[in-house]
């Protein structure tokens, strides 16, 4: 049996979960709202967000960077999460705001010391992510990426998680 794809929406100032059915959202309490009226929240509430740095060859060439011998990571605060169709606020005075399409991996259970060949066993699902970056601070925040990619709302996600069993 395929697990349901869950969504989180704000209704009357409160977060609710439910599922999309055609042109409506059916909330867990049975109420329905039009999908076009939904105010989506990020479908996950992680304790941490770990991102891989320098994954696009075009970005490496643009920054005249070198391909790291090992993957490079940085963290984003959970406040960077944003819901589907929600606005991304451009900070006052920002000159270099950009975005990159990414695949977000949702880890479904704690994992520590897991062998590489078992890592995918811990994946709950996948999301489309829009990784927004304020590159005004790219040089001064080298490595941390906190101001570049950690601003509130700088990580819009698709409305629902694609379960790992449905993802190829």
Buried (B, 14 or more C-beta within 10 A) or exposed (E): EEEEBBBBBBBEEEEBBBBBEEEBBBBEEEEEBEBEEBEBBBBBEEEEBEBEBBBEEEBBEEEEEEEEEEEBEBBBBEEBBBBBEBEBBEEEEEEEBEEBEBEBBBBEEEEEEEEEEEEEEBBBBBBBBBBBBBBBBBEEBEEEBBBBBBBEBBBBBBBBBBBBEEEE
